[in-house]
């Protein structure tokens, strides 16, 4: 349920961008890491309802998912963790958490702008 208020913020950010440029939103690209705490499908579900009556109405929301990665303490390479394992597939060392997969941000907003 915490996706609802964050979806409101996404619509607000995109609408403000459209308002400043005398246009309307046609597309929003969002980056959502699997470990961000947000579920892309829930954001998508709320988006159409929240966008209704705003400058985002009718816009498409594209969500780019980012899989979490670990960094090997031994060789320094990044890798996706296999289930029940933190072992590096390159050297066998132990993996440590990284910020990769925790991303959550609006990557871009595509507008349709009226000629002035």
BATORNU-466915 format. One line per 8 residues: their letters; for each residue x, y, z of N, C-alpha, C. Coordinates in Angstrom, 3 decimals, padded with zeros to 6 digits. Example, Ala and Ser with C-alpha at 12.3 -4.5 7.8 and 13.67 -1.06 7.14 Angstrom:
2
as) 013.190/-005.690/007.800/012.300/-004.500/007.800/013.200/-003.300/007.800 ~ 012.850/-002.250/007.080/013.670/-001.060/007.140/012.900/000.030/007.870
% end
This chain:
116
xxxxxxxx) 000.818/-001.202/000.000/000.000/000.000/000.000/000.858/001.261/000.000 ~ 002.134/001.147/000.395/002.984/002.340/000.410/003.351/002.807/-000.991 ~ 002.946/002.049/-002.021/003.169/002.494/-003.396/002.222/003.627/-003.780 ~ 001.071/003.715/-003.110/000.101/004.759/-003.450/000.697/006.163/-003.281 ~ 001.216/006.526/-002.093/001.743/007.890/-001.956/002.937/008.185/-002.857 ~ 003.766/007.176/-003.118/004.915/007.414/-003.992/004.448/007.594/-005.440 ~ 003.367/006.931/-005.822/002.813/007.111/-007.170/002.218/008.513/-007.299 ~ 001.608/009.010/-006.242/001.107/010.394/-006.234/002.276/011.354/-006.491
xxxxxxxx) 003.416/011.107/-005.851/004.591/011.962/-006.044/005.107/011.886/-007.480 ~ 005.094/010.698/-008.070/005.538/010.539/-009.459/004.655/011.372/-010.378 ~ 003.344/011.283/-010.197/002.403/012.067/-011.008/002.624/013.561/-010.767 ~ 002.859/013.962/-009.526/003.108/015.375/-009.217/004.376/015.885/-009.900 ~ 005.446/015.100/-009.843/006.720/015.491/-010.473/006.540/015.657/-011.980 ~ 005.901/014.678/-012.607/005.712/014.731/-014.063/004.761/015.856/-014.453 ~ 003.702/016.049/-013.676/002.746/017.125/-013.973/003.396/018.498/-013.845 ~ 004.228/018.666/-012.841/004.930/019.941/-012.656/005.875/020.213/-013.832
xxxxxxxx) 006.551/019.162/-014.289/007.421/019.301/-015.463/006.608/019.729/-016.682 ~ 005.444/019.115/-016.872/004.574/019.460/-018.003/004.064/020.888/-017.880 ~ 003.656/021.265/-016.672/003.130/022.612/-016.438/004.186/023.674/-016.769 ~ 005.421/023.465/-016.356/006.508/024.415/-016.612/006.819/024.547/-018.100 ~ 006.480/023.498/-018.863/006.794/023.503/-020.299/005.557/023.627/-021.181 ~ 004.427/024.008/-020.581/003.165/024.173/-021.322/002.825/022.954/-022.166 ~ 002.862/021.797/-021.539/002.558/020.580/-022.281/001.809/019.573/-021.433 ~ 001.773/018.352/-021.926/001.184/017.261/-021.152/002.115/016.047/-021.253
xxxxxxxx) 002.016/015.186/-020.279/002.918/014.047/-020.169/002.445/012.921/-021.091 ~ 003.361/012.365/-021.856/003.058/011.239/-022.736/003.691/009.944/-022.234 ~ 004.821/010.063/-021.534/005.534/008.865/-021.090/006.398/009.208/-019.871 ~ 006.430/008.270/-018.932/007.302/008.391/-017.764/008.115/007.111/-017.674 ~ 009.433/007.252/-017.567/010.328/006.108/-017.361/010.763/006.125/-015.911 ~ 010.506/005.023/-015.237/010.789/004.894/-013.814/011.760/003.738/-013.609 ~ 012.722/003.906/-012.726/013.674/002.848/-012.378/013.332/002.362/-010.976 ~ 013.101/001.044/-010.862/012.724/000.457/-009.576/013.597/-000.767/-009.318
xxxxxxxx) 014.471/-000.667/-008.332/015.294/-001.793/-007.935/014.475/-002.807/-007.153 ~ 014.794/-004.068/-007.323/014.057/-005.128/-006.631/014.177/-005.022/-005.112 ~ 015.249/-004.410/-004.621/015.436/-004.230/-003.182/015.098/-002.813/-002.719 ~ 014.355/-002.064/-003.540/014.004/-000.686/-003.185/012.886/-000.628/-002.157 ~ 012.149/-001.713/-002.034/010.995/-001.717/-001.142/009.705/-001.379/-001.853 ~ 009.778/-001.102/-003.160/008.586/-000.778/-003.936/008.343/-001.857/-004.985 ~ 007.076/-002.096/-005.262/006.691/-003.103/-006.247/006.179/-002.385/-007.493 ~ 006.890/-002.591/-008.594/006.550/-001.917/-009.849/005.125/-002.159/-010.296
xxxxxxxx) 004.620/-003.381/-010.139/003.263/-003.713/-010.567/002.229/-002.907/-009.781 ~ 002.497/-002.670/-008.504/001.570/-001.882/-007.687/001.573/-000.420/-008.119 ~ 002.746/000.107/-008.422/002.845/001.483/-008.911/002.083/001.617/-010.218 ~ 002.264/000.642/-011.103/001.563/000.650/-012.389/000.051/000.640/-012.176 ~ -000.416/-000.182/-011.232/-001.838/-000.304/-010.953/-002.419/001.033/-010.478 ~ -001.709/001.716/-009.584/-002.194/002.982/-009.056/-002.082/004.127/-010.060 ~ -001.131/004.036/-010.967/-000.810/005.160/-011.845/-002.017/005.661/-012.638 ~ -002.725/004.761/-013.323/-003.843/005.196/-014.169/-004.932/005.896/-013.359
xxxxxxxx) -005.184/005.411/-012.154/-006.209/006.010/-011.305/-005.769/007.389/-010.822 ~ -004.535/007.491/-010.357/-004.023/008.752/-009.816/-003.835/009.794/-010.916 ~ -003.444/009.352/-012.112/-003.185/010.275/-013.224/-004.461/010.875/-013.813 ~ -005.592/010.245/-013.552/-006.859/010.720/-014.098/-007.113/012.177/-013.694 ~ -007.411/013.014/-014.687/-007.692/014.423/-014.426/-006.462/015.292/-014.249 ~ -005.269/014.721/-014.465/-004.022/015.492/-014.345/-003.376/015.615/-015.724 ~ -002.247/016.294/-015.791/-001.503/016.401/-017.046/-000.851/015.071/-017.433 ~ -000.966/014.075/-016.580/-000.429/012.732/-016.863/-001.492/011.775/-017.405
xxxxxxxx) -002.729/012.221/-017.456/-003.796/011.325/-017.908/-003.499/010.829/-019.321 ~ -003.560/009.531/-019.507/-003.287/008.920/-020.805/-001.821/008.621/-021.051 ~ -000.951/009.052/-020.148/000.487/008.794/-020.317/000.794/007.330/-020.047 ~ 001.893/006.868/-020.626/002.356/005.508/-020.396/003.458/005.531/-019.346 ~ 003.403/004.565/-018.440/004.421/004.421/-017.417/005.233/003.182/-017.737 ~ 006.529/003.370/-017.935/007.437/002.253/-018.211/008.346/002.079/-017.006 ~ 008.402/000.856/-016.514/009.190/000.574/-015.321/010.359/-000.327/-015.680 ~ 011.557/000.166/-015.411/012.789/-000.596/-015.629/013.197/-001.212/-014.287
xxxxxxxx) 013.178/-002.527/-014.216/013.565/-003.215/-012.991/015.070/-003.403/-012.923 ~ 015.622/-003.327/-011.716/017.060/-003.525/-011.508/017.246/-004.640/-010.486 ~ 017.943/-005.689/-010.907/018.217/-006.807/-010.012/019.358/-006.446/-009.059 ~ 019.241/-006.884/-007.814/020.308/-006.595/-006.846/021.606/-007.319/-007.203 ~ 022.710/-006.695/-006.860/024.017/-007.314/-007.093/024.851/-007.235/-005.817 ~ 025.696/-008.241/-005.671/026.680/-008.264/-004.594/028.043/-007.934/-005.175 ~ 028.964/-007.540/-004.320/030.349/-007.284/-004.734/031.228/-008.248/-003.961 ~ 032.083/-008.957/-004.681/032.975/-009.926/-004.055/034.052/-009.202/-003.247
xxxxxxxx) 034.211/-009.603/-002.006/035.239/-009.005/-001.142/036.637/-009.375/-001.612 ~ 036.756/-010.505/-002.302/038.070/-011.019/-002.720/038.524/-010.443/-004.066 ~ 037.676/-010.583/-005.100/038.099/-010.149/-006.445/037.487/-008.819/-006.884 ~ 036.468/-008.332/-006.156/035.875/-007.030/-006.455/034.818/-007.023/-007.540 ~ 034.524/-008.177/-008.150/033.531/-008.221/-009.225/032.117/-008.195/-008.655 ~ 031.196/-007.626/-009.452/029.781/-007.608/-009.098/029.101/-008.838/-009.701 ~ 028.114/-009.353/-008.963/027.369/-010.518/-009.458/025.995/-010.571/-008.805 ~ 025.072/-011.267/-009.504/023.751/-011.495/-008.941/023.827/-012.706/-008.026
xxxxxxxx) 023.236/-012.578/-006.872/023.279/-013.650/-005.880/022.386/-014.801/-006.321 ~ 022.932/-016.014/-006.206/022.129/-017.201/-006.437/021.394/-017.527/-005.149 ~ 020.286/-018.171/-005.285/019.464/-018.532/-004.125/020.275/-019.314/-003.096 ~ 020.169/-018.902/-001.860/020.828/-019.542/-000.715/022.356/-019.482/-000.781 ~ 022.913/-018.525/-001.525/024.364/-018.444/-001.634/024.814/-016.992/-001.749 ~ 025.948/-016.699/-001.126/026.594/-015.393/-001.273/027.956/-015.560/-001.940 ~ 028.221/-016.746/-002.494/029.523/-017.077/-003.061/029.691/-016.458/-004.450 ~ 030.859/-015.865/-004.662/031.201/-015.269/-005.953/031.370/-016.368/-006.994
xxxxxxxx) 030.707/-016.244/-008.142/030.840/-017.264/-009.184/032.188/-017.208/-009.913 ~ 032.947/-016.124/-009.717/034.234/-015.954/-010.395/035.400/-016.537/-009.605 ~ 035.377/-016.311/-008.265/036.539/-016.743/-007.480/036.177/-017.524/-006.214 ~ 034.897/-017.595/-005.894/034.484/-018.326/-004.701/034.488/-017.506/-003.425 ~ 034.862/-016.234/-003.512/034.878/-015.368/-002.331/033.462/-015.046/-001.861 ~ 033.382/-014.328/-000.757/032.099/-013.927/-000.207/031.631/-012.604/-000.813 ~ 030.348/-012.531/-001.130/029.765/-011.304/-001.657/029.226/-010.425/-000.548 ~ 029.321/-009.121/-000.759/028.771/-008.160/000.191/027.741/-007.295/-000.530
xxxxxxxx) 026.747/-006.788/000.196/025.698/-005.973/-000.431/026.253/-004.713/-001.087 ~ 025.562/-004.265/-002.121/025.883/-003.016/-002.824/024.584/-002.210/-002.952 ~ 024.678/-000.963/-003.374/023.455/-000.182/-003.613/022.712/-000.606/-004.885 ~ 023.336/-001.438/-005.714/022.703/-001.866/-006.964/021.489/-002.728/-006.631 ~ 020.343/-002.300/-007.139/019.094/-002.997/-006.871/018.222/-002.259/-005.872 ~ 018.735/-001.148/-005.329/017.963/-000.352/-004.375/017.471/000.960/-005.007 ~ 017.713/001.121/-006.290/017.363/002.353/-006.991/015.851/002.569/-007.000 ~ 015.465/003.825/-006.978/014.076/004.207/-007.182/014.058/005.675/-007.587
xxxxxxxx) 013.804/005.933/-008.879/013.783/007.315/-009.347/013.086/007.439/-010.692 ~ 012.644/008.651/-010.995/012.078/008.972/-012.305/013.257/009.219/-013.230 ~ 013.402/008.371/-014.226/014.527/008.472/-015.167/014.279/009.565/-016.209 ~ 013.048/009.607/-016.728/012.734/010.632/-017.727/011.224/010.844/-017.826 ~ 010.865/012.013/-018.325/009.469/012.366/-018.568/009.398/012.892/-019.998 ~ 008.577/012.258/-020.811/008.397/012.688/-022.201/007.120/013.513/-022.288 ~ 007.240/014.687/-022.878/006.106/015.609/-022.956/005.652/015.814/-024.396 ~ 004.398/016.195/-024.520/003.867/016.720/-025.773/003.649/018.207/-025.494
xxxx) 004.417/019.044/-026.169/004.409/020.481/-025.883/003.709/021.223/-027.013 ~ 002.841/022.149/-026.601/002.131/022.976/-027.583/003.080/024.006/-028.153 ~ 002.936/024.281/-029.471/003.735/025.333/-030.092/003.267/026.684/-029.587 ~ 004.240/027.551/-029.332/003.888/028.877/-028.807/004.106/029.947/-029.840
% end
